[in-house]
Amino acid sequence: MRHVLVLVLSLLITSAAAAQGPCDTTLEMPCGVFNVNFGIGTGGWNAPATVCGEPWFSCSASIFEVTLTTTSTLSANISFPGGFGMPHMYLLGDCAGVECIADTPVTGDMSWGNCLLPGTYYVVINEPTCLFYTFNFDVTCEPCSDPVDAEAGMVWGTLKTLYR
């Protein structure tokens, strides 16, 4: 009986780990460290899925994990030294793509920021067009005083981002 229990627990733990999916492919991104030549990754969620209220059609995505220790503006900075496809950037409160804080289309080299409470956040660069290319990416974190409420979700986060 004891061996059966161990086998069942092993299967449950293995199944839970395999079910994580995109959480297994996150890259830790410290604030202020410039990173050059990331290739569009192979992480992300399998379609059909919904992320930030939109259908997720992705050939590949890169998922960056950022941890804030104080209330800070997390700015995601992206540039494309060799041209680019049509990526979309998401700011999430979880690596599973459920807790959407904000999202924006990437329109070339850009910087995009949101004032956030301390915690762990995920910046996702999604490439739905199946093109492969490299990009430069970093995050900066500066103190701020008017954080987006992650639990309020995408609508409030996007509005505050647009009108800052």
N, C-alpha and C positions, 0 to 999 in steps of 0.2 A: 504494500500500500504506500509506503514511504517513497519508493522509487517512482511510482505513478504520480504522486504529488509533485515531486521534483521535476519530472518530465513535463507535466502540465504547466507549472510555474515557468520553466525554461521556455516553453512555447509561447506563453503569454508575454514574457519579457522580450523575446525575439520579435514577435509580431508587433509589439508596441514600438520598438526601435525602428523596424522597417517601415512602419506607418508614418513616421515623422516626415519623410520625404524632403521638402525644401529645407527643413531645419538642419539636415545633415550636410548641406552644401553652403552654409553661411561662411563668410570670411570676416574675421574680426577686424574692425577699422578704427584705430585710435585717432582721436582728434589731433589735427595739425600735422599729420604725416602724409606727405605727398606721394602718391603711387602712380607709376607710369606704366603704360602698355598693358592694361588688363584686356584680356580677350573676353568677348561676350561669353558668359559661362553656360553651363549645362544644367543649372539649377532651376527652380521654379516649380510650378504646380502643373500637373498633367491636365490638359483640357478634357472634358469641359469642366471649368471651374469659374468662380466669380471672385474677383478681387476688386475691392473698392467699388462694388456695385456694377462692375463692368465684366462682360465675358472675357475670360483669359485665353487668348490665342497666342501662344508663345512657342517659338522654336527653342529659345534659350533665354535665360535671365541670369543676372549676377545679383547675389543677395549679400549685403554688407550689414554686419551687426555693430552698432555703436552704443556704448554705455556712457550715460551722463551722470556725473556725481553731484552736480548742482543744477539749478534751473538755468538753462542755456539755450541760445539760438543754435540749433544744429543746422549748419549750412552744407549742403551737398554740392560740390563743385565738379563739373564734368567738362572735358574738352576732347575733341576728336582730331588728332594730328593728321589722319589720312582720309578725312571724309567720314560720313556716317550714314546709317540707315535711318529708321524712324523709331527710336526707342521711346519708352514711356517710363517715367520715374514715379515710384510709390514710396510713401513714408508710412510704415506700419508699426503697430504696437506689439506685434507678435510675428514669429517667423512662419506661421501657418497661413497668413494672408487673410485672417478674419477681422482683425482690428485695424481698420483703415483710418489713418489720421488725415492724410491728404495725398493728392496725386497730381501730376502735371505732364503734358507732352514735352519732350525735349526738342527744342527748336534750334539746335546748334550748341556751341559752347555756352554754358550758362552756370549760374549759381542760384540755388533755391534753398530758402531757409524757413524754419519754424521755431518759435520759442516753445520749449518743452520742459516739463518737470523732470527731476532726476529719474532715471530708469534705463531700460534697455530698449532700443528701437532698431528697426530694420529699414534700410534704404534698398529698394529693388530697382535695378535697371532691366527693363523687359524689352526684348527685341522680337516683335511679332512677325517681321518680314523675312525671317530665315537667312538674313545676311550675316556674315561673320566679319568682324572688324575689331580693332583695338581702340581703347579710350584711356584717357588719364582721369583719375578720380581721387578726390580727397574730401574729408569733412573737416570743418572748423567749428569750434564750440566757443561762443562768447556769452558772458553773463547777460541775462535779460530779466524783465520783471512782469511780462504779460503772457504767461504760457497758454498754449492751446490745450484745451481739455481733451485728452485722448479719448475719453469715454463719450464725448459729444459726437465723435465720429467725423466723417468726411466733410459734411456740409459746412459746419462751423470752422473746421480746420482750413478748408479751402478758402472760405470767405476771408478769414483773418490773414491768410497768406497773400491773397490778391490785393488787399487794401492796406497793407503795411507800408 
